């Protein structure tokens, strides 16, 4: 057997990280910690197989083949809102704990309700059904005069780029998810009050974000529903898609044409704007690099990238659009380290 020459070597990555590796003949071996720091990878050690797996992320996508307005909500049975940074009020409604106080967050409340709706469908668990309806009734009881559920705290979404949002303010994600809750409650209970109350918030979708609504326009033409009503618009992708799903759900239970119109306008915007969020190896969280002097994209964390995939997959199971499908293939590929390079 041939003796191989083995030498210690210094390894420098990106002129920032240093370590000691090995040179064995003409091959180089470097500590995994350098790769982990230099390329922000994640490791998976399979001791039984004596195997090290390296991923750009270990986060997984849950396939959503066919979205159903009365069915499981985006695989939310996998959610565990109970483990989020929350506390429950005396009625069992979650309140979100922030560094500046504890508040009702309509989106968090809806996540909790839709989690238990999805669990109820799977397990036929009466407690999950009760928790879901408790949330649906919270939305009925706490709807304001404009038909919405305003956030009651000031928010600095992006302090270095945008001014603070002053309370009270509405969010596309809070409104959209509330519509998904109320639509399912209407279907589950056969009570019209849920869908009737949901329809009351449609005016906020048509009110400019600069006038305490959630509507902005991309290229002065394409309707966009803002998660954070900033000026200039921030165009946050996940909140927008949550709102489209909510509008779709509400139309399915009401057949209201105004709701359908807003959904279709939003879909046209999504198809126009979706390429702007594609960074070639991940997605952008928003478009503040375009609307402000930020200069660089606000790159979505992997968890949000996967949320983008789930939402887009749900929407495209409805739309069946070729370009959106191509986008989904690319975005799933980014989870495997694939990236788009210039030919």
Wavefront OBJ file of the C-alpha trace (Angstrom):
o trace
v 0.000 0.000 0.000
v 1.342 3.379 -0.978
v 2.298 5.776 1.826
v 0.495 9.070 1.511
v 2.187 12.312 2.455
v 0.214 14.140 5.150
v 0.937 17.724 6.164
v -0.765 20.289 8.365
v -1.806 23.398 6.447
v -3.221 26.779 7.363
v -6.609 27.402 5.763
v -7.931 30.951 5.318
v -11.488 31.418 4.074
v -12.768 34.745 2.754
v -9.758 36.412 4.428
v -11.769 36.202 7.665
v -11.765 32.682 9.057
v -8.656 30.626 9.824
v -8.104 27.013 10.770
v -5.712 24.098 10.482
v -6.409 21.528 7.793
v -4.592 18.647 6.167
v -2.974 18.176 2.795
v -2.860 14.537 1.756
v -1.002 14.200 -1.525
v -2.889 16.511 -3.893
v -6.126 16.738 -1.859
v -6.985 19.307 0.810
v -9.082 18.646 3.948
v -10.405 21.539 5.983
v -12.321 21.763 9.284
v -16.061 21.782 8.814
v -16.328 24.761 11.202
v -14.739 26.921 8.497
v -17.336 25.889 5.945
v -20.081 26.421 8.519
v -18.886 29.968 9.268
v -17.857 30.898 5.740
v -20.930 29.641 3.920
v -23.510 29.515 6.747
v -24.235 25.844 6.195
v -25.912 23.440 8.616
v -24.598 19.994 9.539
v -26.374 16.728 10.238
v -24.357 13.947 11.880
v -25.694 10.416 11.407
v -23.711 8.505 14.011
v -25.153 5.112 13.157
v -24.004 5.477 9.562
v -20.815 7.390 10.427
v -21.966 10.032 7.942
v -21.824 13.824 7.946
v -24.443 15.605 5.841
v -24.001 19.272 4.944
v -26.986 21.417 3.962
v -27.497 25.071 3.118
v -30.450 24.605 5.492
v -32.013 21.639 7.264
v -35.446 23.248 7.036
v -37.934 21.215 5.016
v -40.822 22.117 2.744
v -44.275 20.651 3.336
v -45.877 19.937 -0.025
v -49.208 21.651 -0.671
v -50.631 19.958 -3.744
v -54.161 21.323 -3.608
v -55.256 24.236 -1.449
v -58.791 23.927 -0.087
v -60.557 26.932 1.455
v -62.322 24.671 3.921
v -59.425 22.284 4.479
v -56.083 22.149 6.243
v -54.522 25.618 6.255
v -51.000 25.447 4.795
v -50.127 22.358 6.851
v -50.660 24.353 10.035
v -51.051 21.193 12.084
v -47.245 21.357 12.220
v -47.403 24.766 13.943
v -46.911 25.064 17.691
v -47.977 28.592 18.499
v -48.014 27.554 22.165
v -44.206 27.504 21.972
v -43.933 30.996 20.490
v -43.158 34.054 22.601
v -46.721 34.408 23.846
v -48.904 34.298 26.917
v -52.601 33.394 27.025
v -55.249 35.750 28.365
v -58.005 34.533 30.685
v -60.080 33.469 27.653
v -57.338 31.376 26.078
v -56.362 33.878 23.386
v -52.602 34.267 22.764
v -50.955 37.647 23.303
v -47.530 38.270 21.795
v -44.703 39.380 24.085
v -42.449 42.086 22.658
v -39.544 43.930 24.241
v -41.856 46.959 24.514
v -44.917 45.189 25.929
v -47.485 42.426 25.435
v -50.174 42.901 22.795
v -52.825 41.108 20.801
v -51.412 40.384 17.351
v -54.184 39.409 14.907
v -51.780 37.340 12.826
v -50.529 35.311 15.805
v -54.095 34.768 16.996
v -55.111 33.588 13.520
v -52.079 31.264 13.300
v -53.211 29.703 16.584
v -56.787 29.285 15.408
v -55.812 27.828 12.030
v -53.384 25.460 13.718
v -56.210 24.023 15.770
v -58.614 23.960 12.840
v -56.065 21.851 10.947
v -55.547 19.591 13.959
v -59.301 19.161 14.287
v -59.592 18.016 10.685
v -56.854 15.442 11.225
v -57.688 14.187 14.729
v -61.365 15.108 15.145
v -60.305 16.533 18.496
v -63.129 18.432 20.196
v -60.676 20.598 22.162
v -59.004 21.771 18.955
v -62.414 22.630 17.505
v -63.257 24.637 20.620
v -59.942 26.520 20.479
v -60.502 27.353 16.816
v -64.017 28.668 17.413
v -62.784 30.657 20.414
v -60.388 32.427 18.046
v -63.097 32.948 15.413
v -65.342 34.492 18.047
v -62.485 36.741 19.220
v -62.339 38.181 15.706
v -66.114 38.746 15.768
v -66.043 40.408 19.191
v -62.993 42.586 18.535
v -63.785 43.847 15.048
v -63.606 47.640 14.940
v -65.943 50.108 13.224
v -63.985 49.910 9.956
v -64.330 46.144 9.935
v -60.707 45.356 10.794
v -58.377 44.407 13.594
v -55.822 47.143 14.102
v -52.415 46.693 15.688
v -52.295 48.791 18.846
v -48.555 49.411 19.080
v -46.036 51.468 17.149
v -43.728 49.466 14.902
v -40.254 50.113 13.570
v -40.274 47.601 10.730
v -36.960 48.750 9.238
v -35.551 51.622 11.349
v -32.605 52.433 9.049
v -34.833 52.737 5.987
v -38.349 53.675 7.052
v -40.185 55.835 9.554
v -41.925 54.265 12.522
v -45.499 53.083 11.899
v -47.848 54.717 14.379
v -50.711 52.859 16.043
v -53.389 52.016 15.188
v -52.521 50.408 11.858
v -53.798 47.520 9.770
v -51.759 44.721 8.245
v -52.437 42.578 5.183
v -51.286 39.489 7.054
v -53.570 40.161 10.019
v -56.578 40.896 7.818
v -55.895 38.080 5.361
v -55.484 35.428 8.013
v -58.570 36.699 9.857
v -60.529 36.152 6.633
v -59.205 32.582 6.464
v -60.314 31.968 10.061
v -63.783 33.453 9.596
v -64.348 31.693 6.263
v -63.597 28.318 7.851
v -65.734 29.141 10.875
v -68.623 29.927 8.530
v -68.150 26.622 6.738
v -67.740 24.629 9.960
v -70.692 26.083 11.873
v -72.948 27.005 8.908
v -73.452 30.351 10.662
v -73.546 33.348 8.322
v -72.322 35.811 10.963
v -68.699 34.812 10.393
v -68.619 35.457 6.655
v -70.829 38.529 6.984
v -68.447 40.094 9.482
v -65.462 39.168 7.322
v -66.904 41.066 4.365
v -66.919 44.254 6.434
v -63.141 44.562 6.263
v -62.923 44.619 2.447
v -62.951 48.417 2.368
v -59.585 48.482 4.186
v -58.075 46.505 1.281
v -59.107 49.354 -1.022
v -57.916 52.193 1.203
v -54.382 53.511 0.546
v -51.797 52.571 3.155
v -51.045 56.296 3.531
v -54.652 56.765 4.704
v -54.749 53.971 7.290
v -55.518 51.192 4.842
v -53.286 48.505 3.354
v -53.337 49.283 -0.385
v -50.274 50.454 -2.253
v -49.573 50.319 -5.976
v -46.482 48.996 -7.671
v -45.507 50.953 -10.798
v -48.526 53.111 -9.995
v -50.688 50.345 -11.379
v -50.489 46.962 -9.635
v -52.510 46.479 -6.441
v -50.427 45.357 -3.458
v -51.708 44.732 0.067
v -49.127 45.836 2.628
v -48.143 43.840 5.696
v -46.512 46.998 7.040
v -48.148 50.214 5.774
v -44.924 52.184 5.288
v -44.212 55.238 3.182
v -42.638 54.513 0.755
v -44.142 51.021 0.412
v -42.095 48.085 1.648
v -43.869 45.395 -0.444
v -43.404 42.512 2.033
v -44.008 39.309 0.104
v -45.289 36.838 2.693
v -47.904 39.200 4.147
v -49.171 39.959 0.647
v -49.611 36.274 -0.208
v -51.341 35.571 3.120
v -53.832 38.303 2.216
v -54.456 36.800 -1.240
v -55.267 33.447 0.325
v -57.639 35.143 2.753
v -59.448 36.907 -0.089
v -59.686 33.616 -1.981
v -61.141 31.861 1.081
v -63.720 34.572 1.632
v -64.820 34.552 -1.996
v -65.281 30.798 -1.885
v -67.760 31.007 1.001
v -69.527 34.225 -0.086
v -69.136 34.425 -3.897
v -68.743 38.161 -3.308
v -67.566 39.763 -6.558
v -65.682 42.638 -4.938
v -63.593 40.111 -3.011
v -62.909 38.183 -6.207
v -61.893 41.392 -7.970
v -59.353 42.217 -5.242
v -57.980 38.683 -5.352
v -57.569 38.807 -9.137
v -55.911 42.231 -9.002
v -53.521 40.875 -6.394
v -52.711 37.806 -8.489
v -51.885 40.026 -11.463
v -49.495 41.965 -9.213
v -47.917 38.767 -7.891
v -47.200 37.530 -11.402
v -45.668 40.877 -12.349
v -43.593 41.321 -9.200
v -42.467 37.808 -8.246
v -39.199 37.968 -10.256
v -38.080 40.957 -8.162
v -37.960 38.782 -5.030
v -35.786 36.118 -6.677
v -32.139 36.682 -5.717
v -30.758 33.680 -7.568
v -30.024 31.657 -4.417
v -32.739 32.749 -1.995
v -35.644 35.199 -1.863
v -35.922 38.795 -0.689
v -38.245 39.448 2.246
v -39.398 42.776 0.800
v -38.509 45.374 -1.834
v -37.186 48.127 0.444
v -33.887 47.966 -1.434
v -35.886 49.187 -4.437
v -38.289 51.655 -2.813
v -35.759 53.306 -0.470
v -32.063 54.170 -0.596
v -31.247 50.896 1.163
v -29.191 49.639 -1.731
v -29.059 45.948 -0.812
v -31.806 43.310 -0.585
v -33.344 42.346 2.736
v -32.572 38.651 2.271
v -35.253 36.370 3.728
v -34.148 33.962 6.447
v -34.574 30.333 5.423
v -37.759 30.063 7.480
v -39.308 32.917 5.518
v -37.991 31.504 2.240
v -39.870 28.290 3.024
v -42.951 30.332 3.954
v -42.709 31.987 0.520
v -42.642 28.534 -1.071
v -45.633 27.270 0.944
v -47.720 30.333 0.143
v -46.805 30.373 -3.542
v -47.438 26.637 -3.831
v -50.892 27.078 -2.290
v -51.703 29.978 -4.599
v -50.447 28.202 -7.691
v -52.461 25.095 -6.878
v -55.360 27.467 -7.579
v -53.846 29.461 -10.449
v -51.858 26.722 -12.234
v -49.584 29.316 -13.832
v -46.533 28.083 -15.741
v -44.223 30.926 -14.698
v -45.187 30.635 -11.039
v -44.499 26.897 -11.252
v -41.052 27.584 -12.704
v -40.436 29.965 -9.815
v -41.404 27.275 -7.317
v -38.958 24.811 -8.858
v -36.140 27.369 -8.571
v -36.992 28.355 -5.017
v -37.109 24.747 -3.868
v -33.772 24.227 -5.583
v -32.217 26.988 -3.490
v -32.862 24.824 -0.411
v -30.529 22.245 -1.986
v -27.799 24.752 -2.734
v -28.720 25.248 -6.367
v -28.299 28.750 -7.714
v -28.860 30.488 -11.003
v -25.604 31.408 -12.725
v -25.114 33.455 -15.866
v -24.794 31.095 -18.870
l 1 2 3 4 5 6 7 8 9 10 11 12 13 14 15 16 17 18 19 20 21 22 23 24 25 26 27 28 29 30 31 32 33 34 35 36 37 38 39 40 41 42 43 44 45 46 47 48 49 50 51 52 53 54 55 56 57 58 59 60 61 62 63 64 65 66 67 68 69 70 71 72 73 74 75 76 77 78 79 80 81 82 83 84 85 86 87 88 89 90 91 92 93 94 95 96 97 98 99 100 101 102 103 104 105 106 107 108 109 110 111 112 113 114 115 116 117 118 119 120 121 122 123 124 125 126 127 128 129 130 131 132 133 134 135 136 137 138 139 140 141 142 143 144 145 146 147 148 149 150 151 152 153 154 155 156 157 158 159 160 161 162 163 164 165 166 167 168 169 170 171 172 173 174 175 176 177 178 179 180 181 182 183 184 185 186 187 188 189 190 191 192 193 194 195 196 197 198 199 200 201 202 203 204 205 206 207 208 209 210 211 212 213 214 215 216 217 218 219 220 221 222 223 224 225 226 227 228 229 230 231 232 233 234 235 236 237 238 239 240 241 242 243 244 245 246 247 248 249 250 251 252 253 254 255 256 257 258 259 260 261 262 263 264 265 266 267 268 269 270 271 272 273 274 275 276 277 278 279 280 281 282 283 284 285 286 287 288 289 290 291 292 293 294 295 296 297 298 299 300 301 302 303 304 305 306 307 308 309 310 311 312 313 314 315 316 317 318 319 320 321 322 323 324 325 326 327 328 329 330 331 332 333 334 335 336 337 338 339 340 341 342 343
